[in-house]
Amino acid sequence: MVNKKSGSCPLFMLTLLSVAFLSGCATTTPQAAKQPTPDWVVYDAQSGTPVEWIAMSNDVLAADAILWGEQHNDAIGHQLEQRLTGDLLSTFPDSAVALEMLERHEQVWVDLYLDGQIETATFIKLTNSANWGGGKNTWGDWYQPIIDVAKEQRPQGATVIAANAPREYARAARLEDYETLQQAISAHQPTLAVVPDEAVDDQAYHDRFVGMMTGHGHGEDAPQIDAESYLRAQRVWDATMANAVVTAKQSHRKVILFIGDFHIANLGGTQQRIKHHAPELKLVTISAVAKADPTQWNPDDADRADYVIYTAKPASADGLMAMQ
């Protein structure tokens, strides 16, 4: 109201008008809240576009064999492995789950556990698995749940395959040669390891492996690594795990293999040997990779696998994830 004595507005009215004027000058649109970074994103690698989990799951379950390449200490990746195992065995309960993390001589303990003859703690001790892949007592959180899903479906035909060659056999190939390894296999336990078929042309894989093995050390004092000898061991692992998949498919509806990503990514050695020995099998590959921002697709990953899953990399992590 107007003060009739002065013809001016009261002080409090001026204050209100000033506030109204200043408020009108400021934006009234609230800032959009920053969206939290998702724990993981699934991408169709060919198109580089995100896809829903259910779409990926339905597609990969149509394959004969699923190859999941992991980074061994990726906790989120392990949770997703468990999820896909559940999807597979609930749909095809007579399937096989193959694990790089178990060596062939440990199959006896796997079978006893699946059949309820030994307890979980005993199984972990007998296979020396407690701290496999990235920290103390990680097996119980990362791999045991996968085995337990298969154990639940054991009456319907599910199984777990100890897919890898024992380290002693891979070491023999590294220290000596394939001929020495073949002699040991033939004389003792032929089912424990597979000598690589040298007809497989894995030159691109060879080059990536040698580059990885020789690219970390620098300077005159850096240790010299005989990458070719380590590649012989790597090929033994690849050939043995490829054989595990091909053999398991002969008696099971589907096979899923959990393995270090280097073995299958970009037509890695294990994938290449499965294709060589069983070209009739329909394979699908999944590569799980830890990234600071899972929402940012990297076009360089287009040939990495059929599906690439970026998982949120912990802020405290530095350098590479565990050796793949």
C-alpha positions as CSV (number, residue, x, y, z in Angstrom):
1,M,0.0,0.0,0.0
2,V,1.1,3.6,-0.5
3,N,2.1,5.8,2.4
4,K,-0.1,8.8,1.8
5,K,2.2,11.1,3.8
6,S,5.3,10.4,1.7
7,G,3.8,9.0,-1.5
8,S,6.5,6.2,-1.3
9,C,6.4,2.4,-0.6
10,P,7.2,1.2,2.9
11,L,10.7,-0.3,3.4
12,F,9.4,-3.9,3.7
13,M,7.6,-3.5,0.4
14,L,10.8,-2.3,-1.3
15,T,12.6,-5.3,0.2
16,L,9.9,-7.7,-1.2
17,L,10.1,-6.1,-4.6
18,S,13.9,-6.3,-4.7
19,V,13.7,-10.1,-3.8
20,A,11.1,-10.6,-6.5
21,F,13.2,-8.8,-9.1
22,L,16.4,-10.6,-8.2
23,S,14.6,-13.9,-8.2
24,G,13.2,-13.2,-11.7
25,C,16.8,-12.7,-13.0
26,A,17.9,-16.1,-11.7
27,T,17.1,-19.3,-13.5
28,T,14.2,-21.2,-12.1
29,T,15.0,-24.5,-13.7
30,P,16.6,-26.9,-11.2
31,Q,19.9,-28.5,-12.4
32,A,19.5,-32.1,-13.5
33,A,20.8,-34.5,-10.9
34,K,23.9,-36.3,-12.0
35,Q,23.0,-39.9,-12.8
36,P,25.1,-42.5,-10.8
37,T,27.5,-44.6,-12.8
38,P,26.0,-48.1,-13.4
39,D,27.8,-51.1,-12.1
40,W,27.8,-52.7,-15.5
41,V,26.6,-52.2,-19.1
42,V,26.2,-55.0,-21.7
43,Y,27.1,-54.1,-25.3
44,D,26.4,-55.8,-28.6
45,A,30.0,-55.5,-29.8
46,Q,29.2,-55.5,-33.5
47,S,27.0,-52.4,-33.2
48,G,28.5,-50.9,-30.1
49,T,25.1,-50.4,-28.6
50,P,23.9,-51.3,-25.1
51,V,21.5,-54.2,-24.8
52,E,19.4,-55.5,-21.9
53,W,20.6,-58.5,-19.9
54,I,17.6,-60.6,-20.9
55,A,18.2,-60.0,-24.6
56,M,21.9,-61.0,-24.3
57,S,21.0,-64.0,-22.1
58,N,18.3,-65.3,-24.5
59,D,20.7,-65.0,-27.4
60,V,23.7,-66.7,-25.8
61,L,21.6,-69.6,-24.5
62,A,20.8,-70.5,-28.0
63,A,24.4,-71.3,-28.7
64,D,26.1,-74.7,-28.2
65,A,28.9,-73.3,-26.2
66,I,29.3,-70.0,-24.3
67,L,32.8,-68.7,-23.7
68,W,33.0,-66.0,-20.9
69,G,36.3,-64.2,-20.7
70,E,36.9,-62.7,-17.3
71,Q,39.4,-60.5,-15.5
72,H,40.1,-62.7,-12.5
73,N,39.7,-60.2,-9.8
74,D,36.7,-58.4,-11.1
75,A,34.1,-58.8,-8.4
76,I,31.2,-57.4,-10.4
77,G,32.1,-59.7,-13.3
78,H,31.9,-62.7,-11.0
79,Q,28.4,-61.7,-9.9
80,L,27.3,-61.6,-13.5
81,E,28.9,-65.0,-14.2
82,Q,26.8,-66.4,-11.4
83,R,23.7,-64.8,-12.9
84,L,24.3,-66.3,-16.4
85,T,25.0,-69.7,-14.9
86,G,21.6,-69.5,-13.2
87,D,20.0,-68.5,-16.5
88,L,21.6,-71.4,-18.3
89,L,21.0,-74.2,-15.8
90,S,17.4,-73.1,-15.0
91,T,16.7,-73.4,-18.8
92,F,19.0,-76.3,-19.7
93,P,19.7,-78.2,-16.4
94,D,21.6,-80.9,-18.2
95,S,24.4,-78.5,-19.2
96,A,28.1,-78.5,-18.3
97,V,30.0,-75.6,-16.6
98,A,33.7,-75.7,-17.4
99,L,36.2,-73.7,-15.3
100,E,39.8,-72.7,-16.1
101,M,40.2,-72.3,-12.3
102,L,40.2,-76.1,-11.8
103,E,42.8,-78.5,-13.2
104,R,42.0,-81.9,-14.7
105,H,43.5,-83.9,-11.9
106,E,41.1,-82.2,-9.5
107,Q,38.0,-83.6,-11.3
108,V,37.7,-86.4,-8.7
109,W,37.2,-83.8,-6.0
110,V,34.7,-81.9,-8.1
111,D,32.6,-85.1,-8.7
112,L,32.7,-86.0,-5.0
113,Y,31.5,-82.6,-4.1
114,L,28.7,-82.5,-6.6
115,D,27.5,-85.9,-5.4
116,G,27.5,-84.7,-1.8
117,Q,30.4,-86.9,-0.6
118,I,32.6,-84.1,0.7
119,E,31.9,-80.7,2.3
120,T,32.5,-77.3,0.7
121,A,35.5,-76.6,3.0
122,T,37.1,-79.9,2.2
123,F,36.6,-79.3,-1.5
124,I,38.3,-75.9,-1.3
125,K,41.2,-77.3,0.7
126,L,41.7,-80.3,-1.6
127,T,41.8,-78.1,-4.7
128,N,43.8,-75.4,-3.0
129,S,41.3,-72.9,-4.3
130,A,40.6,-70.5,-1.4
131,N,42.6,-67.5,-2.7
132,W,42.3,-68.1,-6.4
133,G,42.5,-65.1,-8.7
134,G,42.7,-62.0,-6.6
135,G,42.7,-62.0,-2.9
136,K,42.3,-63.8,0.3
137,N,39.3,-66.2,0.5
138,T,37.9,-65.1,-2.8
139,W,36.8,-68.5,-4.0
140,G,33.7,-68.6,-1.7
141,D,32.3,-65.4,-3.1
142,W,33.4,-65.7,-6.8
143,Y,33.5,-69.3,-8.0
144,Q,31.9,-71.6,-5.3
145,P,28.4,-70.1,-6.1
146,I,28.7,-71.2,-9.7
147,I,29.6,-74.7,-8.7
148,D,26.7,-74.8,-6.2
149,V,24.2,-73.8,-8.9
150,A,25.4,-76.8,-10.9
151,K,25.2,-79.0,-7.8
152,E,21.5,-78.1,-7.3
153,Q,20.9,-79.3,-10.9
154,R,23.0,-82.4,-10.6
155,P,20.0,-84.8,-10.5
156,Q,19.0,-83.3,-13.9
157,G,22.4,-83.9,-15.5
158,A,24.4,-80.8,-14.7
159,T,28.1,-81.1,-14.1
160,V,31.2,-79.0,-13.5
161,I,34.3,-79.7,-15.6
162,A,37.8,-79.1,-14.3
163,A,39.0,-77.8,-17.7
164,N,42.6,-76.8,-17.3
165,A,45.8,-78.7,-17.7
166,P,47.8,-79.2,-14.5
167,R,50.6,-76.6,-14.1
168,E,53.3,-79.3,-14.2
169,Y,52.3,-80.2,-17.8
170,A,52.3,-76.6,-19.0
171,R,55.7,-76.1,-17.2
172,A,57.1,-79.1,-19.1
173,A,56.1,-77.5,-22.4
174,R,57.7,-74.2,-21.3
175,L,61.0,-75.7,-20.0
176,E,61.4,-78.4,-22.7
177,D,59.1,-78.8,-25.8
178,Y,55.9,-80.4,-27.0
179,E,57.7,-83.7,-27.8
180,T,58.8,-84.1,-24.1
181,L,55.3,-83.2,-23.0
182,Q,53.8,-85.8,-25.4
183,Q,56.1,-88.5,-24.0
184,A,55.0,-87.7,-20.5
185,I,51.3,-87.7,-21.4
186,S,51.5,-91.0,-23.3
187,A,53.4,-92.7,-20.6
188,H,51.3,-91.7,-17.7
189,Q,48.0,-89.9,-17.7
190,P,46.8,-89.0,-21.3
191,T,43.6,-87.3,-20.1
192,L,45.3,-84.6,-18.1
193,A,46.6,-82.4,-20.9
194,V,46.5,-81.9,-24.7
195,V,49.4,-81.2,-26.9
196,P,48.6,-78.3,-29.1
197,D,47.8,-79.0,-32.8
198,E,50.5,-77.1,-34.6
199,A,48.2,-76.9,-37.7
200,V,46.3,-74.1,-36.0
201,D,47.4,-70.8,-37.5
202,D,47.5,-68.5,-34.4
203,Q,50.0,-66.0,-35.6
204,A,47.9,-63.0,-34.5
205,Y,47.4,-64.5,-31.1
206,H,51.2,-65.3,-30.9
207,D,51.9,-61.6,-31.6
208,R,49.6,-60.3,-29.0
209,F,50.9,-62.7,-26.4
210,V,54.6,-61.9,-27.1
211,G,53.7,-58.2,-27.0
212,M,52.0,-58.6,-23.7
213,M,54.9,-60.6,-22.2
214,T,57.6,-58.3,-23.4
215,G,55.9,-54.9,-23.1
216,H,56.0,-54.4,-19.3
217,G,59.8,-54.2,-18.6
218,H,61.9,-51.3,-19.8
219,G,65.6,-50.4,-19.6
220,E,68.7,-52.4,-19.4
221,D,68.0,-53.8,-16.0
222,A,64.6,-55.1,-16.9
223,P,64.3,-58.9,-16.7
224,Q,64.5,-60.6,-20.0
225,I,61.5,-62.9,-20.7
226,D,61.6,-65.8,-23.1
227,A,58.1,-65.2,-24.4
228,E,58.2,-68.1,-26.9
229,S,58.7,-70.6,-24.1
230,Y,55.8,-69.1,-22.1
231,L,53.7,-69.2,-25.3
232,R,54.2,-73.0,-25.4
233,A,52.7,-73.3,-22.0
234,Q,49.9,-70.9,-22.9
235,R,49.0,-73.1,-25.9
236,V,48.9,-76.2,-23.7
237,W,46.3,-74.5,-21.5
238,D,44.4,-73.3,-24.6
239,A,44.4,-76.8,-26.3
240,T,43.4,-78.5,-23.1
241,M,40.5,-76.2,-22.3
242,A,39.3,-76.3,-25.9
243,N,39.3,-80.0,-25.7
244,A,37.3,-79.8,-22.4
245,V,34.5,-77.8,-24.2
246,V,34.4,-80.0,-27.2
247,T,34.3,-83.2,-25.2
248,A,31.7,-81.9,-22.7
249,K,29.4,-80.9,-25.6
250,Q,29.2,-84.5,-26.7
251,S,27.2,-85.5,-23.6
252,H,25.6,-82.2,-22.4
253,R,23.0,-79.9,-24.0
254,K,25.1,-76.8,-23.5
255,V,28.5,-75.9,-22.2
256,I,29.7,-72.6,-20.6
257,L,33.4,-72.0,-20.0
258,F,34.7,-69.4,-17.6
259,I,38.2,-68.4,-18.5
260,G,40.7,-65.6,-18.5
261,D,39.8,-63.0,-21.1
262,F,43.0,-63.2,-23.1
263,H,42.3,-66.8,-23.9
264,I,39.1,-66.0,-25.9
265,A,39.1,-62.2,-26.7
266,N,39.8,-61.2,-30.3
267,L,39.7,-64.8,-31.4
268,G,42.0,-65.9,-28.6
269,G,43.8,-69.2,-28.5
270,T,41.1,-71.3,-26.7
271,Q,38.3,-70.0,-28.9
272,Q,40.4,-70.6,-32.0
273,R,41.2,-74.2,-31.1
274,I,37.5,-75.0,-30.4
275,K,36.6,-73.6,-33.8
276,H,39.4,-75.7,-35.4
277,H,38.5,-79.0,-33.8
278,A,34.7,-78.6,-33.8
279,P,33.7,-76.1,-36.5
280,E,30.1,-77.3,-36.3
281,L,29.6,-75.9,-32.8
282,K,27.8,-72.6,-32.5
283,L,29.9,-70.5,-30.2
284,V,29.1,-67.2,-28.6
285,T,31.7,-65.1,-26.7
286,I,31.4,-62.6,-23.8
287,S,34.2,-60.5,-22.6
288,A,33.9,-58.7,-19.3
289,V,36.2,-55.7,-18.9
290,A,36.6,-53.3,-15.9
291,K,36.3,-49.7,-16.9
292,A,36.2,-46.4,-15.0
293,D,33.0,-45.4,-16.9
294,P,31.0,-48.4,-18.2
295,T,28.7,-46.1,-20.2
296,Q,31.5,-45.1,-22.6
297,W,31.8,-47.6,-25.5
298,N,35.3,-48.1,-27.0
299,P,35.1,-48.9,-30.7
300,D,38.4,-50.8,-30.4
301,D,36.4,-53.5,-28.6
302,A,34.2,-54.2,-31.7
303,D,36.1,-57.4,-32.5
304,R,36.7,-58.4,-28.9
305,A,33.7,-60.7,-28.5
306,D,30.1,-61.1,-29.5
307,Y,29.1,-59.2,-26.3
308,V,31.3,-57.0,-24.2
309,I,30.3,-56.2,-20.6
310,Y,32.0,-53.1,-19.1
311,T,32.0,-53.4,-15.3
312,A,32.7,-50.4,-13.0
313,K,36.3,-50.4,-12.0
314,P,36.9,-49.5,-8.4
315,A,38.4,-46.0,-8.0
316,S,41.2,-47.5,-5.9
317,A,42.3,-49.9,-8.6
318,D,45.4,-49.0,-10.5
319,G,47.3,-50.7,-13.3
320,L,46.0,-53.9,-15.0
321,M,43.6,-56.3,-13.4
322,A,45.0,-59.7,-12.5
323,M,46.9,-61.5,-15.1
324,Q,44.5,-63.0,-17.6
